[in-house]
């Protein structure tokens, strides 16, 4: 699209003192003739671009020229750099900055490009919030973020999955949002650990500072930690028969990963779905909730667990009568 290409030409010339037509053509995957027409269009639009002749010549921008993005402020710019995540920006208190950045960006675009951007926003929506989730109060995330910016320790109460509550003093390094859930990367007793923000209560930012390690790499740490976490979890690989009547509802209601789906054929009239669960009991309860439209085929331990769960439900129903 030409409007996009014109902006890219300006950005390329801002980064490089001089580029020949064939260099621009190669980078943008168009012909040199197209580049020459684009340069003429930029010049006609008032962009101070000019050509230097000779064997080592090329196109240049007037020294000091920069593409105007209508005065973006840093709080607005960070929402663009991190990608648009509406629900998460609300948690951080950045929703107004995001809206202002989007508005300024739209006003900075050429008319045809602005129309394309609006067309995309009306056809694709990314909702980063989880289903049926109770979000953390914004003040709690804001306190954590404040401590992270200031390199100050925090005192929190933390509730483990089994319901036990402990008091912790943490040195928070970063916040990470994964599938709509906030996690806190923090140091405690010399070890860097991961905590769920929604299990933290009574968050107090302390006066005590901490030294953030200069070598800490958030992306590398999170990648290594998630790989180690996933590898440490138990895995039950289940092969299921799913009726076409509830196939879509079943997949949409399942939070577990799907590894393979076989379409119905002459040998079996239903879908054969291979899913990965963490626990046998969890898998059995989920399958029973869709019985008889979902059947466990293997492993044998799962089919037995499903049968036992169904028998317990039948016994309970008889007792209720």
TORDREN-839900 format. One line per 3 residues: number of its first residue (from 1); their letters; for each residue x, y, z of C-alpha. Coordinates in pm, whole numbers. Layout:
NUM) A) X:Y:Z | ...
***
This chain:
1) XXX) 0:0:0 | 149:329:-114 | 78:536:197
4) XXX) 258:279:410 | 550:273:167 | 585:653:171
7) XXX) 608:653:550 | 867:375:538 | 1078:572:289
10) XXX) 1086:869:527 | 1178:646:822 | 1455:478:620
13) XXX) 1600:814:518 | 1585:928:881 | 1796:628:986
16) XXX) 2044:642:695 | 2228:957:582 | 2176:863:219
19) XXX) 2019:582:18 | 2026:522:-355 | 1709:440:-548
22) XXX) 1813:78:-596 | 1876:43:-217 | 1529:174:-139
25) XXX) 1377:-46:-409 | 1547:-355:-267 | 1444:-281:91
28) XXX) 1082:-213:-5 | 1062:-484:-272 | 944:-254:-550
31) XXX) 1098:-125:-874 | 1332:176:-895 | 1074:349:-1113
34) XXX) 822:315:-829 | 1073:466:-585 | 1130:764:-813
37) XXX) 755:826:-834 | 729:798:-454 | 1010:1050:-406
40) XXX) 831:1292:-636 | 510:1245:-434 | 693:1310:-105
43) XXX) 853:1624:-244 | 517:1750:-373 | 370:1689:-25
46) XXX) 634:1914:131 | 877:1653:263 | 1230:1803:227
49) XXX) 1390:1518:31 | 1648:1582:-239 | 1881:1385:-464
52) XXX) 2260:1400:-482 | 2404:1319:-822 | 2708:1110:-902
55) XXX) 2825:751:-864 | 2789:765:-487 | 2474:975:-493
58) XXX) 2129:901:-358 | 1838:1053:-174 | 1869:1251:148
61) XXX) 1647:1438:390 | 1730:1792:500 | 1935:1771:820
64) XXX) 1715:1769:1130 | 1393:1668:956 | 1182:1417:1146
67) XXX) 841:1268:1072 | 589:1447:1294 | 373:1219:1510
70) XXX) 168:1509:1650 | 349:1545:1981 | 331:1198:2130
73) XXX) 421:1197:2501 | 621:914:2659 | 320:767:2850
76) XXX) 135:751:2517 | 433:620:2323 | 491:327:2561
79) XXX) 142:192:2488 | 228:189:2117 | 569:31:2172
82) XXX) 425:-247:2389 | 130:-314:2158 | -236:-236:2224
85) XXX) -371:-434:2518 | -689:-255:2625 | -779:-456:2936
88) XXX) -420:-464:3062 | -378:-89:3012 | -688:-45:3228
91) XXX) -522:-251:3503 | -211:-30:3485 | -407:295:3471
94) XXX) -281:365:3119 | -616:352:2935 | -634:730:2878
97) XXX) -274:741:2754 | -354:462:2510 | -662:642:2381
100) XXX) -465:967:2338 | -183:786:2154 | -425:616:1918
103) XXX) -601:946:1847 | -275:1129:1774 | -148:846:1556
106) XXX) -466:851:1347 | -436:1227:1297 | -71:1188:1188
109) XXX) -154:938:914 | -226:1037:553 | -603:1029:480
112) XXX) -599:703:282 | -382:529:542 | -607:656:824
115) XXX) -906:507:641 | -724:172:616 | -639:182:988
118) XXX) -1004:248:1074 | -1109:-36:845 | -876:-277:1027
121) XXX) -1003:-168:1371 | -1360:-241:1260 | -1271:-591:1139
124) XXX) -1020:-722:1397 | -1049:-693:1775 | -803:-843:2025
127) XXX) -966:-892:2365 | -686:-974:2609 | -912:-1026:2912
130) XXX) -983:-1377:3043 | -1337:-1512:3069 | -1523:-1472:3401
133) XXX) -1217:-1324:3569 | -1229:-1095:3870 | -970:-833:3794
136) XXX) -729:-700:4052 | -819:-353:4181 | -624:-99:3978
139) XXX) -467:40:4297 | -297:-295:4368 | -131:-314:4026
142) XXX) -42:56:4051 | 135:-1:4385 | 337:-286:4240
145) XXX) 426:-82:3932 | 528:213:4150 | 762:-10:4350
148) XXX) 911:-153:4030 | 982:194:3885 | 1139:311:4213
151) XXX) 1330:-12:4290 | 1163:-34:4632 | 1071:-344:4827
154) XXX) 711:-437:4899 | 546:-616:5190 | 257:-841:5085
157) XXX) 37:-1119:5210 | 33:-1407:4963 | -227:-1683:4943
160) XXX) -109:-2018:4806 | -338:-2241:4595 | -410:-2457:4900
163) XXX) -548:-2155:5086 | -257:-2096:5324 | -153:-1731:5364
166) XXX) 203:-1611:5426 | 370:-1273:5469 | 649:-1188:5226
169) XXX) 896:-905:5173 | 981:-890:4803 | 1205:-694:4567
172) XXX) 982:-665:4257 | 1167:-662:3925 | 883:-665:3671
175) XXX) 519:-736:3586 | 424:-992:3322 | 76:-1041:3175
178) XXX) 8:-1398:3060 | -337:-1492:2923 | -496:-1197:3101
181) XXX) -333:-1280:3438 | -68:-1057:3598 | 246:-1216:3740
184) XXX) 511:-1045:3953 | 878:-1130:3901 | 1043:-1065:4237
187) XXX) 1350:-1155:4440 | 1315:-1312:4783 | 1605:-1440:4991
190) XXX) 1845:-1420:4698 | 1627:-1611:4450 | 1415:-1469:4169
193) XXX) 1062:-1612:4185 | 725:-1573:4013 | 407:-1476:4200
196) XXX) 50:-1428:4081 | -62:-1072:4146 | -421:-1180:4213
199) XXX) -301:-1384:4512 | -138:-1080:4674 | -314:-878:4943
202) XXX) -224:-581:5165 | 46:-456:4928 | 266:-194:5096
205) XXX) 551:-13:4920 | 839:12:5168 | 1105:282:5202
208) XXX) 1381:22:5167 | 1532:27:4815 | 1690:-272:4644
211) XXX) 1961:-305:4381 | 1817:-428:4054 | 2075:-654:3884
214) XXX) 2205:-486:3568 | 2232:-826:3398 | 1867:-922:3457
217) XXX) 1695:-990:3122 | 1317:-1006:3161 | 1246:-1175:2826
220) XXX) 1512:-1443:2880 | 1405:-1508:3239 | 1037:-1543:3147
223) XXX) 1111:-1773:2853 | 1330:-2000:3066 | 1087:-1997:3358
226) XXX) 781:-2081:3147 | 964:-2367:2976 | 1074:-2506:3313
229) XXX) 723:-2461:3459 | 552:-2639:3171 | 807:-2922:3180
232) XXX) 752:-2969:3553 | 376:-3010:3526 | 222:-3358:3502
235) XXX) 82:-3445:3159 | -213:-3670:3087 | -248:-3718:2711
238) XXX) -611:-3812:2649 | -772:-3930:2326 | -1141:-3849:2320
241) XXX) -1441:-3911:2094 | -1647:-3593:2062 | -1992:-3575:1906
244) XXX) -2022:-3324:1618 | -2328:-3179:1793 | -2123:-3035:2081
247) XXX) -1777:-3032:1919 | -1737:-2652:1905 | -1885:-2593:2251
250) XXX) -1654:-2856:2396 | -1339:-2700:2249 | -1439:-2346:2347
253) XXX) -1506:-2450:2707 | -1179:-2643:2743 | -884:-2456:2889
256) XXX) -640:-2737:2808 | -422:-2759:2500 | -541:-2953:2196
259) XXX) -267:-3144:2015 | -459:-3316:1738 | -806:-3330:1584
262) XXX) -923:-3601:1346 | -1235:-3523:1142 | -1521:-3776:1128
265) XXX) -1485:-4044:859 | -1629:-4379:760 | -1466:-4557:1054
268) XXX) -1601:-4328:1323 | -1882:-4069:1300 | -1736:-3838:1564
271) XXX) -1429:-3617:1610 | -1123:-3776:1767 | -954:-3513:1981
274) XXX) -619:-3548:2157 | -590:-3317:2459 | -334:-3265:2735
277) XXX) -455:-3243:3096 | -252:-3195:3413 | -439:-3436:3636
280) XXX) -644:-3751:3582 | -922:-3632:3812 | -947:-3297:3633
283) XXX) -974:-3468:3296 | -1239:-3711:3423 | -1457:-3436:3572
286) XXX) -1439:-3232:3253 | -1531:-3527:3032 | -1817:-3637:3257
289) XXX) -1970:-3290:3233 | -2018:-3357:2859 | -2127:-3720:2884
292) XXX) -2257:-3895:2673 | -2142:-3662:2389 | -1776:-3699:2491
295) XXX) -1615:-4037:2558 | -1265:-4119:2679 | -1087:-4365:2448
298) XXX) -744:-4378:2609 | -552:-4411:2830 | -722:-4691:3019
301) XXX) -671:-4510:3351 | -876:-4218:3220 | -1166:-4432:3095
304) XXX) -1178:-4597:3437 | -1169:-4259:3616 | -1453:-4130:3398
307) XXX) -1659:-4441:3474 | -1603:-4400:3847 | -1695:-4031:3835
310) XXX) -2015:-4112:3647 | -2106:-4380:3904 | -2058:-4132:4188
313) XXX) -2292:-3887:4016 | -2550:-4162:3962 | -2529:-4265:4329
316) XXX) -2566:-3903:4440 | -2874:-3858:4217 | -3036:-4167:4368
319) XXX) -2967:-4041:4722 | -3128:-3705:4641 | -3448:-3880:4540
***
